[in-house]
Amino acid sequence: MMGDMILENVGKWILAVGSWLVSYLFGGWSGVLGVLLFFVILDYLTGVAAGGATGKLKSKIGLIGIARKVFIFAMVAVGHLVDGILGDGHLFRDTVAFFYIANELLSITENGGKLGAPIPAVIKQAIEVLKGKGSNDKDKGAGTDANA
């Protein structure tokens, strides 16, 4: 009984700290961040599948991929902190997020191609639209790495 109460309190404490951390680093949760999280996870999973299909699946590459995914969220947090300094709502946070959403979507489609899956034209068009929302002309496609 006492152990259950302690476990419940620890769970509440972890949830409270996690909520505070998300609020501080990202300005709270949003649909844009939810889409980014989904795409990051999907890209990692399709990357693992593509690596397995092509015989290039290695734990070191997987660890580097995880580090890159953590970096994505670090950059989104930087965007939010810049917003806080400049008082621009979520302009920089969302711009960074759109850039990485486009990048992840491109990588997912490349991984799908390695798996032999057809890519619908509407997805290819969405990538182009998102590239325009998340970067200026000189940044388009920068940092794209299908192995991530």
PAMIDO-882569 format. One line per field, with one value per residue (C-alpha): residue number from 0; x, y, z. Coordinates in Angstrom, 2 decimals. Example, Ala and Ser with C-alpha at 12.3 -4.5 7.8 and 13.67 -1.06 7.14 Angstrom:
residues 2
num = (0; 1)
X = (12.30; 13.67)
Y = (-4.50; -1.06)
Z = (7.80; 7.14)
end
This chain:
residues 148
num = (0; 1; 2; 3; 4; 5; 6; 7; 8; 9; 10; 11; 12; 13; 14; 15; 16; 17; 18; 19; 20; 21; 22; 23; 24; 25; 26; 27; 28; 29; 30; 31; 32; 33; 34; 35; 36; 37; 38; 39; 40; 41; 42; 43; 44; 45; 46; 47; 48; 49; 50; 51; 52; 53; 54; 55; 56; 57; 58; 59; 60; 61; 62; 63; 64; 65; 66; 67; 68; 69; 70; 71; 72; 73; 74; 75; 76; 77; 78; 79; 80; 81; 82; 83; 84; 85; 86; 87; 88; 89; 90; 91; 92; 93; 94; 95; 96; 97; 98; 99; 100; 101; 102; 103; 104; 105; 106; 107; 108; 109; 110; 111; 112; 113; 114; 115; 116; 117; 118; 119; 120; 121; 122; 123; 124; 125; 126; 127; 128; 129; 130; 131; 132; 133; 134; 135; 136; 137; 138; 139; 140; 141; 142; 143; 144; 145; 146; 147)
X = (0.00; 2.74; 4.79; 1.84; 1.46; 5.15; 5.06; 1.99; 3.69; 6.85; 4.74; 2.99; 6.35; 7.79; 4.68; 4.91; 8.62; 8.03; 5.18; 7.29; 10.19; 7.97; 6.48; 9.88; 11.69; 8.89; 6.33; 3.86; 2.72; 1.12; -0.13; 3.07; 5.20; 2.95; 3.41; 7.17; 7.33; 5.31; 7.52; 10.73; 9.59; 8.32; 11.57; 13.62; 11.48; 11.50; 15.25; 15.74; 13.53; 15.41; 18.73; 17.57; 16.30; 19.56; 21.84; 23.18; 21.59; 24.23; 23.87; 26.35; 24.29; 21.16; 22.74; 23.83; 20.26; 18.90; 21.41; 20.22; 16.61; 17.50; 19.30; 16.11; 14.21; 17.14; 16.93; 13.17; 13.82; 16.40; 13.76; 11.33; 13.92; 14.69; 10.93; 10.98; 13.79; 12.19; 8.58; 7.44; 4.93; 6.02; 7.39; 10.93; 9.90; 7.35; 9.67; 12.35; 9.71; 8.39; 11.95; 12.48; 9.00; 9.87; 13.28; 11.80; 9.08; 11.72; 13.75; 10.65; 9.90; 13.53; 13.35; 10.09; 11.81; 14.56; 11.84; 10.25; 7.11; 5.47; 5.30; 2.06; 2.45; 0.52; 3.22; 5.93; 3.95; 3.54; 7.32; 7.79; 5.19; 6.76; 10.23; 8.94; 7.39; 10.44; 13.37; 14.47; 15.82; 19.44; 18.46; 16.16; 17.25; 20.13; 20.87; 18.77; 20.11; 18.06; 20.29; 19.16)
Y = (0.00; 2.46; 1.42; 2.15; 5.62; 6.36; 5.11; 7.26; 10.36; 9.72; 9.40; 12.70; 14.36; 13.09; 14.29; 17.73; 18.13; 16.88; 19.35; 22.21; 21.20; 21.09; 24.45; 26.05; 24.56; 24.69; 27.19; 24.38; 21.63; 22.38; 20.60; 21.56; 19.92; 16.85; 16.48; 16.94; 14.27; 11.84; 12.46; 12.10; 8.72; 7.59; 8.65; 6.71; 3.59; 3.78; 4.42; 1.26; -0.68; 0.72; -0.09; -3.65; -3.97; -2.69; -4.56; -1.33; -1.64; -0.91; 0.10; 2.99; 4.50; 4.05; 5.87; 8.72; 8.85; 9.17; 11.96; 13.78; 13.47; 14.94; 17.78; 18.54; 19.17; 21.16; 23.46; 23.85; 24.79; 27.36; 28.79; 29.11; 30.79; 33.28; 33.95; 34.71; 37.22; 38.94; 38.60; 37.04; 34.48; 31.20; 32.52; 31.16; 27.94; 27.11; 28.11; 25.75; 23.04; 23.46; 23.16; 19.88; 18.58; 19.04; 17.46; 14.46; 14.03; 14.04; 11.46; 9.29; 9.32; 8.46; 5.57; 4.45; 4.50; 2.26; -0.12; -0.08; 1.79; 4.19; 7.82; 9.71; 12.97; 14.86; 13.97; 15.24; 18.49; 18.80; 18.55; 21.50; 23.59; 22.79; 23.61; 27.06; 27.55; 26.44; 28.00; 30.68; 29.91; 29.43; 26.94; 24.70; 21.11; 21.94; 19.18; 16.54; 13.14; 10.06; 7.97; 9.86)
Z = (0.00; 0.99; -2.05; -4.35; -2.85; -3.29; -6.88; -7.58; -6.13; -8.13; -11.27; -10.53; -9.87; -13.17; -15.02; -13.38; -14.21; -17.76; -18.26; -16.92; -19.19; -22.30; -21.38; -20.79; -23.77; -26.34; -25.02; -24.44; -26.76; -30.13; -33.22; -35.05; -32.35; -32.40; -36.15; -35.78; -33.07; -35.20; -38.26; -36.22; -34.89; -38.30; -39.97; -37.45; -37.88; -41.69; -41.57; -39.52; -41.97; -44.98; -43.33; -42.76; -46.32; -47.83; -45.42; -43.89; -40.44; -37.79; -34.14; -34.50; -37.33; -35.20; -32.25; -34.50; -35.82; -32.27; -31.54; -34.67; -33.54; -30.13; -31.95; -33.90; -30.68; -29.27; -32.30; -31.86; -28.22; -29.37; -31.72; -28.82; -26.61; -29.41; -29.62; -25.90; -26.29; -29.29; -28.15; -31.44; -30.18; -31.78; -35.07; -34.79; -33.01; -35.68; -38.53; -37.20; -36.71; -40.28; -41.61; -39.75; -40.64; -44.32; -43.78; -41.96; -44.59; -47.32; -45.43; -44.86; -48.59; -49.39; -46.93; -48.52; -51.91; -50.54; -49.38; -52.85; -51.75; -54.22; -53.05; -53.83; -55.76; -53.07; -50.52; -52.87; -53.25; -49.47; -49.07; -51.42; -49.55; -46.18; -47.48; -48.36; -44.89; -42.96; -44.78; -47.16; -50.65; -49.59; -46.85; -48.90; -48.55; -46.23; -43.79; -45.51; -44.68; -45.43; -43.17; -40.08)
end
